[in-house]
Amino acid sequence: MTLRFSRLAAALGHSFVVVAALLVVGCAAQRPTPPVDAAAKQARLDQALALFSANPPGALPLDWAPLTLTRKKKPTEYTLVDEGGRSVLHAKADQASSGLRHAVDIDVNKKPWMSWSWKTSALIPGADVSARETDDAPVRIVLAFDGDHDKLSLMDTILFDTAKLLTGHELPYATLMYVWDSKAAVGTVVANSRTGRIQMLVAESGPAHVGQWLQYQRNVAEDYERIFGEKPGRLIGVGVLTDADNTMQKAESWYGDIRLLREPASAAR
């Protein structure tokens, strides 16, 4: 599998493969869990994401699976740490790129509001999500959606078929990322250089709030419809990604709980 992803990275580009791997292959690295019947599993998936704060410090959060893309790339280090009496996810990348992902099955038209928090110690020198060669970010929230693959363009169909051939998995119909970029203004939408099926929305920009915990809430269903031009299908994966491999720099960040809600929570950015 690692060799296949190396070849895929060369063919399709780094960012495309990062997201693809994060959202469809992360389950291969997930630690074993006790067997549960299908109804119980579905009920758990429909309820909510597993919260970082519900886990003790010192390990990875339950139901979040780590992913290392290739042996040639150093993985980002993820671990739960205590901060102010709560467990948060600490991410440390030294010229590294890997993520964590959580499989879900949620109708975001019924639970459209996503809230999350993050913090970074510094922006990544030279990083710019709009350029393939410098597409790094200290924090990203990555959402994968199901949909009708028959609607894909010819070029996207070729890309998706190639990825499925090499990985054995279908890529998500659409992927939406919320990122912190160094330059692009908040609200800017940046398409992946290889496919419009992966889009990034800049949730934070510039160094003004470096070192601070920032809280956000977004109507994911509205963002998706505005960016992709149609209502979202079911949400099938949620990931976090801190990467600094393209710029060969370092990044250190923290993630708080990610929640999907029916109604907006208290005021956030």
Order of alpha helices (4+ residues) and beta strands (2+ residues): alpha-alpha-alpha-beta-beta-beta-beta-beta-beta-alpha-beta-beta-beta-beta-alpha-beta-beta-beta
